[in-house]
Amino acid sequence: MPRSGAEARARLREAALSLYEERGYDATTTAQIAEKAGVTERTYFRHFADKREVLFDGETQLRDVMTAAIASAPLELSPAALVMSAYAAAIPLFVAGRPVAERRARIIATSTALQERAHAKLAALTQAVIDALGERGIPEPTARLAARAGAAVLERASHAWDGTSAADLQLLLNEAASELRALSW
Protein backbone atom coordinates (compact mmCIF):
# COMPACT_ATOMS: atom_id res chain seq x y z
CA MET A 1 0.00 0.00 0.00
CA PRO A 2 1.44 3.43 -0.91
CA ARG A 3 2.43 5.48 2.12
CA SER A 4 2.04 8.98 0.71
CA GLY A 5 -0.54 10.76 -1.39
CA ALA A 6 2.04 11.55 -4.07
CA GLU A 7 3.09 7.90 -4.24
CA ALA A 8 -0.53 6.74 -4.48
CA ARG A 9 -1.24 9.27 -7.25
CA ALA A 10 1.84 8.15 -9.19
CA ARG A 11 0.88 4.49 -8.86
CA LEU A 12 -2.70 5.20 -9.90
CA ARG A 13 -1.52 7.21 -12.91
CA GLU A 14 0.85 4.45 -14.02
CA ALA A 15 -1.82 1.78 -13.52
CA ALA A 16 -4.33 3.80 -15.53
CA LEU A 17 -1.88 4.43 -18.36
CA SER A 18 -0.97 0.77 -18.50
CA LEU A 19 -4.58 -0.43 -18.48
CA TYR A 20 -5.75 2.19 -20.97
CA GLU A 21 -2.94 1.11 -23.31
CA GLU A 22 -3.76 -2.58 -22.82
CA ARG A 23 -7.56 -2.56 -22.78
CA GLY A 24 -8.55 0.86 -24.00
CA TYR A 25 -10.03 3.73 -22.05
CA ASP A 26 -13.67 2.65 -22.36
CA ALA A 27 -12.98 -0.94 -21.27
CA THR A 28 -11.11 0.06 -18.10
CA THR A 29 -12.81 0.76 -14.77
CA THR A 30 -11.63 2.72 -11.76
CA ALA A 31 -11.82 -0.51 -9.75
CA GLN A 32 -9.35 -2.14 -12.14
CA ILE A 33 -7.03 0.85 -11.93
CA ALA A 34 -7.14 0.82 -8.13
CA GLU A 35 -6.51 -2.92 -8.00
CA LYS A 36 -3.52 -2.67 -10.32
CA ALA A 37 -2.14 0.21 -8.23
CA GLY A 38 -2.57 -1.76 -5.02
CA VAL A 39 -5.11 0.58 -3.45
CA THR A 40 -8.83 0.56 -2.87
CA GLU A 41 -11.30 2.18 -5.22
CA ARG A 42 -12.14 4.55 -2.39
CA THR A 43 -8.50 5.67 -2.36
CA TYR A 44 -8.73 6.21 -6.10
CA PHE A 45 -11.65 8.59 -5.62
CA ARG A 46 -9.82 10.45 -2.86
CA HIS A 47 -7.28 11.45 -5.49
CA PHE A 48 -9.29 11.67 -8.72
CA ALA A 49 -12.89 12.65 -9.42
CA ASP A 50 -13.33 10.17 -12.28
CA LYS A 51 -11.38 7.89 -14.57
CA ARG A 52 -10.46 10.75 -16.93
CA GLU A 53 -8.81 12.92 -14.29
CA VAL A 54 -6.00 10.46 -13.64
CA LEU A 55 -4.63 11.36 -17.07
CA PHE A 56 -4.48 15.05 -16.20
CA ASP A 57 -2.56 14.84 -12.94
CA GLY A 58 -0.06 17.69 -12.76
CA GLU A 59 -2.34 20.31 -14.29
CA THR A 60 -2.50 22.29 -11.04
CA GLN A 61 1.27 22.35 -10.70
CA LEU A 62 1.65 23.55 -14.30
CA ARG A 63 -0.92 26.31 -13.79
CA ASP A 64 0.71 27.41 -10.54
CA VAL A 65 4.21 27.55 -12.06
CA MET A 66 3.01 29.52 -15.06
CA THR A 67 0.90 32.02 -13.15
CA ALA A 68 3.66 32.54 -10.56
CA ALA A 69 6.12 33.25 -13.37
CA ILE A 70 3.79 35.89 -14.78
CA ALA A 71 3.22 37.44 -11.37
CA SER A 72 6.94 37.67 -10.57
CA ALA A 73 8.25 38.77 -13.97
CA PRO A 74 9.75 42.22 -14.46
CA LEU A 75 7.18 44.97 -14.88
CA GLU A 76 8.50 46.11 -18.26
CA LEU A 77 7.76 42.84 -20.08
CA SER A 78 5.17 42.85 -22.84
CA PRO A 79 2.14 40.56 -22.59
CA ALA A 80 3.70 38.13 -25.10
CA ALA A 81 7.02 38.15 -23.22
CA LEU A 82 5.15 37.42 -19.98
CA VAL A 83 3.48 34.39 -21.55
CA MET A 84 6.79 33.17 -22.92
CA SER A 85 8.37 33.57 -19.47
CA ALA A 86 5.57 31.43 -18.07
CA TYR A 87 6.29 28.67 -20.58
CA ALA A 88 10.02 28.96 -19.91
CA ALA A 89 9.34 28.51 -16.18
CA ALA A 90 7.32 25.37 -16.98
CA ILE A 91 10.06 23.72 -19.07
CA PRO A 92 11.29 21.52 -16.19
CA LEU A 93 7.74 20.17 -15.83
CA PHE A 94 7.52 19.50 -19.57
CA VAL A 95 10.85 17.66 -19.52
CA ALA A 96 9.96 15.58 -16.46
CA GLY A 97 6.49 14.80 -17.77
CA ARG A 98 7.39 14.01 -21.37
CA PRO A 99 7.29 10.18 -21.10
CA VAL A 100 3.84 10.30 -19.53
CA ALA A 101 2.68 13.02 -21.93
CA GLU A 102 3.52 10.90 -24.95
CA ARG A 103 1.62 7.91 -23.62
CA ARG A 104 -1.26 10.12 -22.55
CA ALA A 105 -1.51 11.73 -25.99
CA ARG A 106 -1.86 8.32 -27.64
CA ILE A 107 -4.63 7.37 -25.21
CA ILE A 108 -6.45 10.70 -25.58
CA ALA A 109 -6.44 10.29 -29.36
CA THR A 110 -8.58 7.15 -28.99
CA SER A 111 -11.45 8.72 -27.05
CA THR A 112 -13.77 11.62 -27.79
CA ALA A 113 -14.49 12.00 -24.07
CA LEU A 114 -10.77 12.35 -23.34
CA GLN A 115 -10.30 14.79 -26.22
CA GLU A 116 -13.09 16.93 -24.81
CA ARG A 117 -11.51 16.83 -21.34
CA ALA A 118 -8.09 17.72 -22.77
CA HIS A 119 -9.66 20.67 -24.59
CA ALA A 120 -11.37 21.81 -21.38
CA LYS A 121 -8.11 21.52 -19.43
CA LEU A 122 -6.26 23.57 -22.05
CA ALA A 123 -9.01 26.19 -21.95
CA ALA A 124 -8.74 26.34 -18.13
CA LEU A 125 -4.95 26.77 -18.34
CA THR A 126 -5.36 29.51 -20.96
CA GLN A 127 -7.90 31.25 -18.72
CA ALA A 128 -5.49 31.07 -15.77
CA VAL A 129 -2.82 32.75 -17.92
CA ILE A 130 -5.33 35.38 -19.04
CA ASP A 131 -6.29 36.01 -15.40
CA ALA A 132 -2.63 36.29 -14.35
CA LEU A 133 -2.01 38.82 -17.13
CA GLY A 134 -5.14 40.69 -16.04
CA GLU A 135 -3.77 40.93 -12.50
CA ARG A 136 -0.84 42.82 -14.01
CA GLY A 137 -3.23 45.34 -15.54
CA ILE A 138 -3.27 43.94 -19.06
CA PRO A 139 -6.69 44.40 -20.69
CA GLU A 140 -8.61 41.15 -21.17
CA PRO A 141 -8.67 41.20 -25.00
CA THR A 142 -4.89 41.70 -25.12
CA ALA A 143 -4.35 39.07 -22.43
CA ARG A 144 -6.51 36.58 -24.34
CA LEU A 145 -4.61 37.19 -27.57
CA ALA A 146 -1.22 36.84 -25.85
CA ALA A 147 -2.27 33.64 -24.05
CA ARG A 148 -3.59 32.02 -27.22
CA ALA A 149 -0.56 33.07 -29.24
CA GLY A 150 1.66 31.61 -26.52
CA ALA A 151 -0.25 28.34 -26.63
CA ALA A 152 0.30 28.21 -30.40
CA VAL A 153 4.03 28.82 -29.91
CA LEU A 154 4.19 26.00 -27.36
CA GLU A 155 2.29 23.66 -29.65
CA ARG A 156 4.65 24.42 -32.53
CA ALA A 157 7.75 23.96 -30.37
CA SER A 158 6.56 20.80 -28.62
CA HIS A 159 5.75 19.08 -31.92
CA ALA A 160 9.34 19.66 -33.05
CA TRP A 161 10.88 18.73 -29.69
CA ASP A 162 12.44 15.31 -29.23
CA GLY A 163 11.70 15.40 -25.50
CA THR A 164 15.23 15.08 -24.22
CA SER A 165 16.60 18.50 -23.41
CA ALA A 166 15.26 21.55 -21.63
CA ALA A 167 17.69 23.68 -23.65
CA ASP A 168 16.33 22.25 -26.90
CA LEU A 169 12.75 23.02 -25.86
CA GLN A 170 13.72 26.59 -24.92
CA LEU A 171 15.42 27.02 -28.30
CA LEU A 172 12.36 25.69 -30.11
CA LEU A 173 10.09 28.02 -28.11
CA ASN A 174 12.31 30.95 -29.07
CA GLU A 175 12.29 29.90 -32.74
CA ALA A 176 8.50 29.50 -32.79
CA ALA A 177 8.06 32.90 -31.12
CA SER A 178 10.38 34.46 -33.70
CA GLU A 179 8.42 32.81 -36.47
CA LEU A 180 5.19 34.23 -35.05
CA ARG A 181 6.73 37.72 -34.84
CA ALA A 182 7.88 37.41 -38.46
CA LEU A 183 4.38 36.71 -39.73
CA SER A 184 2.83 39.85 -41.09
CA TRP A 185 -0.52 40.75 -42.51
Phi and psi in degrees as a GROMACS rama.xvg file:
@    title "Ramachandran Plot"
@    xaxis  label "Phi"
@    yaxis  label "Psi"
@TYPE xy
-62.1791  143.139  PRO-2
-94.2905  -19.4323  ARG-3
-125.014  160.318  SER-4
-63.0392  -40.0395  GLY-5
-64.5489  -40.1114  ALA-6
-66.6056  -41.7049  GLU-7
-63.3581  -43.4278  ALA-8
-61.2154  -44.0414  ARG-9
-63.0638  -42.6514  ALA-10
-66.8936  -39.764  ARG-11
-65.2473  -42.1698  LEU-12
-62.0301  -45.9854  ARG-13
-64.7954  -41.105  GLU-14
-62.8807  -43.1663  ALA-15
-63.7336  -46.6433  ALA-16
-57.3744  -46.5222  LEU-17
-61.5403  -47.8418  SER-18
-68.6293  -39.0819  LEU-19
-63.7815  -37.7876  TYR-20
-68.0651  -40.6143  GLU-21
-71.7639  -52.2946  GLU-22
-105.958  -18.8304  ARG-23
96.9491  154.048  GLY-24
-61.2677  -50.068  TYR-25
-64.1733  -30.5829  ASP-26
-87.5921  0.543416  ALA-27
-106.829  137.593  THR-28
-108.77  161.721  THR-29
-64.6669  -32.4975  THR-30
-62.604  -41.2499  ALA-31
-66.3452  -39.8409  GLN-32
-62.7151  -47.758  ILE-33
-60.1092  -44.9912  ALA-34
-60.0925  -46.3334  GLU-35
-63.6836  -33.1108  LYS-36
-80.8288  -10.5444  ALA-37
79.256  29.3628  GLY-38
-130.701  173.744  VAL-39
-85.3551  162.387  THR-40
-64.8292  -32.0922  GLU-41
-61.6081  -40.442  ARG-42
-63.0242  -40.7699  THR-43
-53.3056  -50.5757  TYR-44
-73.2765  -13.2025  PHE-45
-71.6171  -27.1592  ARG-46
-100.649  -31.8464  HIS-47
-136.587  138.165  PHE-48
-70.7268  -31.2839  ALA-49
-157.524  -176.801  ASP-50
-77.0245  -11.8403  LYS-51
-78.8916  -39.3836  ARG-52
-60.42  -27.9357  GLU-53
-59.8754  -27.3729  VAL-54
-77.8648  -13.9834  LEU-55
-112.947  20.3222  PHE-56
-62.0208  135.657  ASP-57
105.406  -10.8874  GLY-58
-60.1582  -41.0338  GLU-59
-64.6791  -42.8816  THR-60
-62.5663  -43.2844  GLN-61
-60.8162  -47.7745  LEU-62
-59.5551  -44.3376  ARG-63
-65.0798  -41.7827  ASP-64
-63.498  -44.6733  VAL-65
-68.406  -43.7834  MET-66
-70.7137  -33.6564  THR-67
-65.6527  -38.4455  ALA-68
-63.6385  -40.1653  ALA-69
-65.6497  -44.7374  ILE-70
-63.7731  -34.0564  ALA-71
-98.6296  1.40441  SER-72
-71.9203  156.903  ALA-73
-56.7053  145.38  PRO-74
-62.58  -28.854  LEU-75
-80.0917  -4.16667  GLU-76
-70.32  142.957  LEU-77
-72.1321  164.048  SER-78
-55.7038  -43.4375  PRO-79
-64.7821  -40.8921  ALA-80
-65.1525  -34.935  ALA-81
-63.3465  -43.9173  LEU-82
-64.0658  -42.3403  VAL-83
-65.3665  -34.9072  MET-84
-66.8412  -32.3274  SER-85
-66.8198  -43.5032  ALA-86
-66.4793  -37.7673  TYR-87
-61.8707  -40.4481  ALA-88
-65.2467  -27.5931  ALA-89
-86.9978  -5.55867  ALA-90
-53.7834  -44.029  ILE-91
-58.1442  -34.8759  PRO-92
-68.3065  -40.3617  LEU-93
-63.4585  -41.3844  PHE-94
-65.3473  -49.1857  VAL-95
-63.7127  -34.6106  ALA-96
-91.812  -0.666738  GLY-97
-57.0448  -46.875  ARG-98
-58.6335  -41.3647  PRO-99
-69.2926  -40.8035  VAL-100
-60.886  -39.0265  ALA-101
-65.6456  -44.7083  GLU-102
-63.8488  -44.6181  ARG-103
-59.938  -42.6746  ARG-104
-61.1092  -39.9985  ALA-105
-64.8882  -39.1682  ARG-106
-69.2982  -45.0796  ILE-107
-59.1373  -37.4418  ILE-108
-62.8644  -17.6995  ALA-109
-92.4273  -4.03695  THR-110
-139.256  124.287  SER-111
-61.7472  -39.6693  THR-112
-62.0258  -40.4599  ALA-113
-71.6217  -35.6408  LEU-114
-63.1425  -41.7375  GLN-115
-63.3303  -42.4236  GLU-116
-65.7753  -41.1003  ARG-117
-61.5184  -41.287  ALA-118
-63.4054  -42.6059  HIS-119
-64.4013  -39.1508  ALA-120
-66.3801  -41.3597  LYS-121
-64.4297  -40.8415  LEU-122
-62.7381  -39.5809  ALA-123
-66.6713  -40.1973  ALA-124
-65.093  -44.1177  LEU-125
-59.6031  -42.0441  THR-126
-64.8876  -37.73  GLN-127
-63.1463  -39.5427  ALA-128
-66.1519  -44.1244  VAL-129
-58.5059  -45.1014  ILE-130
-63.2888  -41.5343  ASP-131
-64.2388  -39.4926  ALA-132
-65.6423  -40.705  LEU-133
-60.2045  -36.7643  GLY-134
-65.4628  -18.671  GLU-135
-93.5871  7.33962  ARG-136
89.0772  9.96638  GLY-137
-82.0162  127.876  ILE-138
-58.1181  145.242  PRO-139
-54.8812  -44.7803  GLU-140
-61.6807  -39.169  PRO-141
-68.5542  -42.0156  THR-142
-61.7666  -42.2256  ALA-143
-63.501  -44.5298  ARG-144
-63.0197  -45.0715  LEU-145
-63.552  -42.369  ALA-146
-64.8545  -42.7085  ALA-147
-70.5347  -38.0319  ARG-148
-63.8244  -41.2476  ALA-149
-62.3584  -40.049  GLY-150
-63.4661  -37.593  ALA-151
-66.8206  -39.1539  ALA-152
-62.6678  -45.2561  VAL-153
-61.3974  -44.4259  LEU-154
-59.4762  -45.7567  GLU-155
-60.6181  -47.3262  ARG-156
-66.3151  -43.6251  ALA-157
-68.2972  -29.4163  SER-158
-68.9891  -29.0295  HIS-159
-89.0725  -14.1398  ALA-160
-79.4158  137.337  TRP-161
-85.7733  -4.65453  ASP-162
86.383  7.55686  GLY-163
-101.873  -32.9896  THR-164
-127.733  134.263  SER-165
-64.2982  -39.4706  ALA-166
-62.2325  -40.4326  ALA-167
-64.1181  -41.5559  ASP-168
-64.9658  -41.6623  LEU-169
-61.5035  -42.4703  GLN-170
-61.4647  -44.1501  LEU-171
-65.8607  -36.6976  LEU-172
-62.3475  -44.658  LEU-173
-62.1472  -42.6926  ASN-174
-64.5718  -42.2991  GLU-175
-66.516  -38.401  ALA-176
-65.4709  -40.0104  ALA-177
-63.9238  -40.9531  SER-178
-61.6061  -42.5031  GLU-179
-62.4331  -43.4352  LEU-180
-62.6799  -32.7097  ARG-181
-75.2763  -19.5585  ALA-182
-67.2725  136.135  LEU-183
-136.235  156.974  SER-184
